Amino acid sequence: MRVFVTGASGHIASAVIPELLRHGHTVVGLARSDASARTVESLGAEVRRGDLDDLDGLRAAAADSDGVIHLAFKHEAMRTGDFRGAVDADLAAIQTIGDALIGTGKPFVTTGGTLMLAMAGVTGRAGTEDDQSDAGPRVDAANYTIGLGGQGVRSSVVRLAPMVHSDLDHHGFTHALIGCARDNGVAAYTGDGSNRWPAVNTYDVGVLYRLAVEKAPAGSTLHAVADTGIPRRVIAETIAGKLGIEARSVPDDEAQKYLGFLAGFAGLDNPTSNDRTRELLGWEPTHPGWIQDVQTGHYFA
């Protein structure tokens, strides 16, 4: 299968592309700069120059492929406060690619996040793959993708845990939490720290995306989750132990000072099930969990 991958020079793609190549697929990776192109080439993929705003290019690349994995997102815009702009660009790109695939029977895998479940009010229990929202940021893109399943596209959405971790991770939530703790001399959490965040190893995510493009049923939702819910206090204490600093609760009105852009997510309780995903695709996470991975020390080198 010739698979077109957006976000091909990013963290998730660094596991997805080698996994696809190991299983006999050809990969064409989208690259928006010379540096990105070099990264994509180093992973063994062909390079297609362009970005999320090049809708004509995305349409042509999708039509030329046997399937598409959409990993790109304007993370820089999100971190600098233009979350709405990043969301709008993502939806436009997904609609463009999806429209090119309608009626072809080709697979199209897009990306969401499990935190959207908590933000949509799924509380008091683990969120499941069946939990859906009517509308909202990133939800609109997921709903569009799922709807393609009834239009001749073998579409699926992978919801990523907020903490995707491994030695391939250089900019994710774990790095951000460690950076804030190092800068402030405190590994912070809010409340009593009992709210939970799920996590998953990047290498296991690579396997899940490969299985999704190969055999996920049309209109399916998948959960890239291994640790189904680690208490925020435990996350803070693990980081504090490696840095030799204190872990403590901070008031909600000081969360921005101690947690930066993560303050808006700090109090969310997001336990997440992966039962349906494992049953549907035979996916079994085998790589170290978040605590074990962080304790190896590579995040602190």
Secondary structure, 3 states (H helix, E strand, C coil): CEEEEECCCCCCHHHHHHHHHHCCCEEEEEECCHHHHHHHHHCCCEEEECCCCCHHHHHHHHHHCCEEEECCCCHHHHHCCCHHHHHHHHHHHHHHHHHHHCCCCCEEEEEEECHHHHHCCCCCCCECCCCCCCCCCCHHHHHHHHHHHHCCCEEEEEEECCEEECCCCCCCHHHHHHHHHHHHCEEEEECCCCCEEEEEEHHHHHHHHHHHHHHCCCCEEEEECCEEEEEHHHHHHHHHHHHCCEEEEECHHHHHHHHHHHHHHCCCCCCECCHHHHHHHCCCCCCCCHHHHHHCCHHHC
